[in-house]
């Protein structure tokens, strides 16, 4: 079973930046449509960024222009660079396969991002 481990979250002021990492226990990033998700308190989990096996990226409107998804296949790691953070970006962030393309893997613990004003 593939294990996904997210890290890099923390407390940051509005306008600041964070870089999240997602390490996989197996080679998946070059084979699957992947994505970063977030879940804010009281809200459903939402997909915020996706990356295809060939490296093409796509973003949800709320994060477009501020977040960048990338991956390092040699390290079995995927990243989410988050700039110009806003309070509404506060959530637990997860990585997984792109749910628009197929079933999800087991969810990791996520990493908490808190943006203060």
C-alpha positions in Angstrom: 0.0 0.0 0.0 1.3 3.5 -0.9 1.9 5.8 2.0 1.7 9.5 1.5 3.3 11.8 4.1 2.7 15.6 4.0 4.9 18.2 5.7 5.8 21.8 5.7 2.8 23.4 7.1 2.8 26.0 9.9 1.6 29.4 11.1 2.3 32.2 8.7 1.1 35.8 8.4 -1.1 36.9 5.6 1.0 37.6 2.5 3.6 35.1 3.5 4.8 31.9 1.9 5.0 28.2 2.7 6.3 25.2 0.8 4.5 21.9 1.4 6.0 18.5 0.6 4.5 15.2 -0.1 6.7 12.1 0.0 5.4 8.8 -1.4 6.6 5.4 -0.3 6.4 4.2 -3.9 7.0 5.6 -7.4 3.7 7.2 -8.3 4.2 10.8 -9.4 5.3 10.0 -12.9 2.5 7.4 -13.4 -0.6 9.1 -11.9 -2.6 12.3 -12.1 -1.8 13.8 -8.7 -3.1 16.7 -6.7 -3.0 18.8 -3.6 -6.2 19.1 -1.6 -7.3 21.1 1.4 -10.0 20.9 4.0 -11.0 23.9 6.1 -13.0 23.5 9.3 -16.6 22.7 8.6 -16.0 22.4 4.9 -15.5 19.6 2.4 -12.1 18.6 1.1 -11.4 20.4 -2.1 -8.8 19.9 -4.9 -6.6 23.1 -5.2 -3.9 22.0 -7.6 -3.2 19.1 -10.0 -0.3 17.8 -12.0 -0.4 15.3 -14.8 2.0 12.4 -15.4 3.7 14.6 -18.0 4.0 17.5 -15.7 1.2 19.7 -16.9 -0.4 21.7 -14.0 -3.9 23.0 -13.2 -5.3 25.1 -10.4 -8.5 26.0 -8.7 -9.5 29.6 -9.2 -9.0 30.6 -5.6 -5.3 29.7 -5.7 -4.5 30.4 -9.3 -1.4 32.7 -9.6 -0.4 32.2 -6.0 0.2 28.4 -5.7 2.5 26.3 -7.7 2.5 22.5 -7.8 5.6 20.6 -8.8 7.4 17.3 -8.3 10.8 15.7 -8.1 10.4 12.2 -9.4 13.9 11.2 -8.3 12.9 11.9 -4.7 9.3 10.6 -4.9 8.2 14.0 -3.7 5.6 16.5 -4.8 5.5 20.1 -3.7 3.1 22.9 -3.3 4.6 26.4 -3.2 2.1 28.8 -1.6 2.7 32.5 -2.0 0.6 35.5 -1.0 -1.2 33.5 1.5 -4.6 34.6 2.7 -6.6 33.8 5.8 -9.0 31.7 3.7 -6.1 29.4 2.8 -6.2 28.1 6.4 -6.8 24.4 6.2 -5.3 21.0 6.5 -3.5 20.2 3.2 -3.3 16.7 1.7 -1.8 15.1 -1.3 -3.3 12.3 -3.3 -4.2 11.2 -6.7 -6.4 13.5 -8.7 -10.0 12.4 -7.8 -11.2 13.5 -11.2 -9.2 10.8 -12.8 -9.8 7.8 -10.5 -10.0 6.4 -7.0 -7.9 7.9 -4.2 -5.1 6.3 -2.4 -5.1 6.0 1.4 -5.1 9.5 2.8 -2.2 10.7 4.9 -2.4 12.8 8.0 -2.1 16.1 6.2 -0.3 19.2 7.2 -1.9 22.1 8.9 -1.6 25.6 7.4 -2.8 28.5 9.4 -2.7 32.0 8.0 -3.1 34.9 10.5 -4.0 38.4 9.6 
